[in-house]
């Protein structure tokens, strides 16, 4: 990764950017766990060890609400029943 000036980002700059982008989705605890493990990828036995931390968003962390892909159409208006006398 590079800065807008074209200089390479330091590990701390990359970690700070990752925190900024991931914490709202994964939560602070899972974000830190992912950052730790990614910074030490060479020590991981299996990349699947990251899965429990990345799946944290499904377990209750707040994620941004998405708009539905298809707009719901309005239901047709009901006609009022006319009472006969």
Secondary structure, 3 states (H helix, E strand, C coil): CECCCCCECCHHHHHHHHHHHHHHHHCHHHHHHHHHHHHCHHHCCCHHHHHHHHHHHHHCCCCCCCCCCCCCCCCCCCCCCCCCC
